[in-house]
Amino acid sequence: MKCRGWMIGAAVVLTGCGNGAAEPAAPTAARAPNPAANAEVSGPERRILAFGDSLFAGYRLGRTQSYPARLQAALRAAGINARVANAGISGDTTAAGLQRFPFVLRGQGGRPDLVIVELGGNDLLRGIPPAEVRANLAMILDTLRAERIPVVLMGMRAPPNVGPEFRAGFDGLYPALAAEYGATLVPFFMAPIYDRPALLQQDHIHPTAEGVDALVAATVEQVADALPD
């Protein structure tokens, strides 16, 4: 399928357009670039799992330019001894994410302090009913609630041309899940850049390195606040 603009087709935050996406075989701890890597941090290590699709995987970006890597750098620059594991896989739907989530969580070598969940854009591209998207995300959140792991839920929004009923169902599922599970909600993850072409790659969907930095700047405070004391 040919990639089109953010508001064309059913695109919002998808991963399926084009090839060459960096798809890590397993979640790995992000390596924060300098100077944040050498910033003075304090306290015990805070382990964060960033679980999502290409917006976390770092589609066509360098390893240290992905959202998890830049988030880790920003947290460490703020003095938080953070280590962020990048569990983003390009192309993942909520169903695919649900299938691999138990393995990813077990593979962390210990209970993370926080999990960031960012999925749903590829479901939107495929026209998957919002009820199915919500059910898949709910099962991921059920697992995290059972483990008593705090969650940051990255919300997505549908474009107007999908129809008012579909749009209302899709846009509403993220606030509803956040309220039900007590998760910290970022209402629309791409809000800082979706209408700023200079911060998007040529597909008009995925962020550039500068776009990733804008996403981090807009969300790092919420992530830090969501970390348990």
Wavefront OBJ file of the C-alpha trace (Angstrom):
o trace
v 0.000 0.000 0.000
v 1.322 3.410 -0.907
v 1.845 5.732 2.055
v -0.190 8.911 1.926
v -0.658 11.879 4.242
v -1.590 11.774 7.888
v -5.240 12.552 7.203
v -5.516 10.486 3.994
v -6.554 6.862 3.869
v -6.681 5.537 7.405
v -3.209 6.579 8.446
v -2.426 7.842 11.875
v 0.623 6.200 13.366
v 1.344 3.280 11.332
v 4.180 1.133 10.630
v 3.360 -0.819 7.546
v 4.347 1.752 4.928
v 7.661 1.011 3.292
v 10.470 -1.340 4.149
v 13.683 -0.929 6.023
v 12.253 -0.362 9.474
v 14.493 -1.266 12.345
v 12.853 -4.231 14.040
v 14.756 -5.358 17.136
v 14.665 -9.112 17.649
v 14.188 -8.608 21.353
v 13.737 -5.615 23.627
v 17.051 -4.069 24.501
v 18.040 -1.361 26.906
v 18.280 1.922 25.056
v 21.697 3.534 25.046
v 21.348 7.199 25.870
v 23.530 9.459 23.731
v 25.848 12.063 25.199
v 25.686 14.322 27.099
v 22.801 12.782 28.994
v 24.609 9.466 29.263
v 27.067 11.181 31.613
v 24.498 13.245 33.507
v 24.523 12.978 37.267
v 21.723 10.643 38.319
v 20.591 9.487 41.720
v 18.578 6.746 43.327
v 18.069 3.142 42.286
v 17.792 2.235 38.637
v 14.256 2.790 37.323
v 13.446 0.200 34.671
v 10.904 1.190 32.023
v 9.534 -1.050 29.272
v 8.479 0.803 26.113
v 6.100 -1.558 24.297
v 4.713 -0.537 20.924
v 5.037 -0.425 17.158
v 7.266 1.510 14.747
v 6.833 4.753 16.665
v 8.862 3.110 19.419
v 11.009 0.875 17.194
v 12.528 3.931 15.533
v 11.406 3.518 11.927
v 14.300 4.543 9.632
v 16.156 6.167 12.504
v 19.409 5.342 14.229
v 19.358 3.206 17.343
v 19.910 6.156 19.661
v 17.241 8.256 17.877
v 14.228 6.135 18.802
v 11.655 7.376 21.284
v 12.771 4.947 24.037
v 16.424 5.956 23.618
v 15.672 9.668 23.642
v 13.266 9.252 26.559
v 15.988 7.521 28.548
v 18.379 10.357 27.738
v 15.843 12.979 28.827
v 15.076 11.192 32.087
v 18.744 10.795 32.902
v 19.358 14.448 32.068
v 16.719 15.212 34.692
v 18.655 13.154 37.241
v 16.498 10.016 37.091
v 18.495 6.797 36.946
v 16.349 5.415 34.118
v 16.908 2.496 31.805
v 14.335 2.193 29.016
v 13.971 -1.109 27.141
v 12.828 -0.706 23.536
v 10.186 -3.349 22.762
v 8.827 -1.660 19.666
v 8.161 -3.804 16.586
v 7.246 -2.199 13.289
v 3.903 -3.365 11.951
v 2.480 -4.595 15.233
v -1.265 -4.461 15.721
v -2.792 -4.740 19.171
v -3.428 -8.438 18.487
v 0.208 -9.039 17.571
v 1.326 -7.059 20.586
v -0.946 -9.055 22.866
v 0.505 -12.290 21.528
v 4.111 -11.351 22.283
v 3.558 -9.309 25.420
v 3.866 -12.131 27.997
v 7.188 -13.211 26.459
v 8.498 -9.646 26.411
v 7.481 -9.026 30.019
v 9.085 -12.270 31.216
v 12.217 -11.436 29.262
v 12.921 -8.276 31.242
v 14.828 -10.207 33.879
v 12.765 -8.662 36.622
v 9.651 -6.617 37.173
v 9.818 -3.235 35.396
v 8.933 -0.143 37.386
v 6.761 1.178 34.555
v 5.406 0.026 31.185
v 4.533 2.408 28.356
v 1.967 0.929 25.938
v 1.758 2.438 22.434
v -0.366 0.411 20.010
v -3.430 0.852 17.808
v -2.255 2.760 14.760
v -1.892 -0.326 12.603
v -5.330 -1.519 13.694
v -6.669 1.790 12.425
v -4.991 1.313 9.051
v -6.544 -2.119 8.721
v -9.997 -0.982 9.792
v -10.077 -3.331 12.768
v -13.198 -2.605 14.841
v -12.510 -0.427 17.885
v -14.119 -3.048 20.131
v -11.412 -5.534 19.131
v -8.671 -2.976 19.651
v -10.008 -2.191 23.096
v -10.287 -5.877 24.015
v -6.668 -6.546 22.998
v -5.351 -3.566 24.929
v -7.476 -4.510 27.923
v -5.844 -7.944 28.084
v -2.397 -6.334 28.080
v -3.511 -3.993 30.840
v -5.047 -6.905 32.759
v -1.613 -8.532 32.876
v 0.012 -5.356 34.122
v -2.664 -4.772 36.740
v -2.194 -8.318 38.024
v 1.543 -7.615 38.313
v 0.845 -4.206 39.915
v 2.969 -2.442 37.311
v 2.053 1.193 36.560
v 1.200 2.045 32.954
v 1.454 5.017 30.640
v -1.019 4.558 27.777
v -0.240 6.419 24.559
v -3.528 7.367 22.944
v -4.195 7.478 19.208
v -6.848 9.294 17.203
v -8.631 8.426 13.970
v -8.889 10.806 11.001
v -12.322 12.248 10.151
v -12.736 10.250 6.955
v -13.218 6.937 8.769
v -16.731 7.989 9.705
v -18.145 9.469 12.910
v -19.175 6.174 14.518
v -15.817 4.474 13.971
v -13.967 7.612 14.973
v -15.910 8.012 18.203
v -15.367 4.373 19.119
v -11.656 4.452 18.369
v -10.856 7.802 19.951
v -12.859 6.962 23.049
v -11.265 3.629 23.843
v -8.006 5.086 25.185
v -9.538 7.427 27.787
v -11.945 4.676 28.810
v -9.141 2.146 29.314
v -6.984 4.634 31.185
v -9.856 5.370 33.547
v -10.688 1.691 34.041
v -7.121 0.607 34.754
v -5.792 3.719 36.458
v -3.219 4.305 33.739
v -1.563 7.614 32.974
v -3.024 8.750 29.642
v -1.283 10.683 26.899
v -4.460 11.539 24.934
v -2.822 11.728 21.493
v 0.817 10.659 21.324
v 1.441 12.324 17.941
v -0.222 15.625 18.849
v 3.029 17.647 18.986
v 4.056 16.793 15.415
v 1.236 15.356 13.284
v 0.564 18.734 11.628
v 4.220 19.805 11.393
v 5.668 18.364 8.145
v 9.223 19.354 9.043
v 9.100 16.911 11.965
v 7.768 14.003 9.891
v 9.508 11.691 7.458
v 8.547 11.650 3.781
v 5.709 9.214 4.484
v 4.064 11.975 6.586
v 3.501 9.413 9.333
v 6.726 8.601 11.168
v 8.718 11.209 13.082
v 12.148 12.421 12.128
v 14.834 12.483 14.804
v 13.770 16.045 15.598
v 10.163 14.861 15.712
v 11.080 12.190 18.241
v 12.684 14.852 20.414
v 9.449 16.860 20.254
v 7.454 13.789 21.322
v 9.828 13.188 24.210
v 9.667 16.814 25.330
v 5.868 16.631 25.367
v 5.653 13.381 27.352
v 8.727 13.026 29.560
v 7.116 14.777 32.516
v 4.120 12.426 32.453
v 6.406 9.417 32.249
v 8.509 10.659 35.159
v 5.411 11.349 37.250
v 4.090 7.856 36.533
v 7.149 6.186 38.058
v 6.293 4.791 41.480
v 7.954 6.376 44.504
l 1 2 3 4 5 6 7 8 9 10 11 12 13 14 15 16 17 18 19 20 21 22 23 24 25 26 27 28 29 30 31 32 33 34 35 36 37 38 39 40 41 42 43 44 45 46 47 48 49 50 51 52 53 54 55 56 57 58 59 60 61 62 63 64 65 66 67 68 69 70 71 72 73 74 75 76 77 78 79 80 81 82 83 84 85 86 87 88 89 90 91 92 93 94 95 96 97 98 99 100 101 102 103 104 105 106 107 108 109 110 111 112 113 114 115 116 117 118 119 120 121 122 123 124 125 126 127 128 129 130 131 132 133 134 135 136 137 138 139 140 141 142 143 144 145 146 147 148 149 150 151 152 153 154 155 156 157 158 159 160 161 162 163 164 165 166 167 168 169 170 171 172 173 174 175 176 177 178 179 180 181 182 183 184 185 186 187 188 189 190 191 192 193 194 195 196 197 198 199 200 201 202 203 204 205 206 207 208 209 210 211 212 213 214 215 216 217 218 219 220 221 222 223 224 225 226 227 228 229
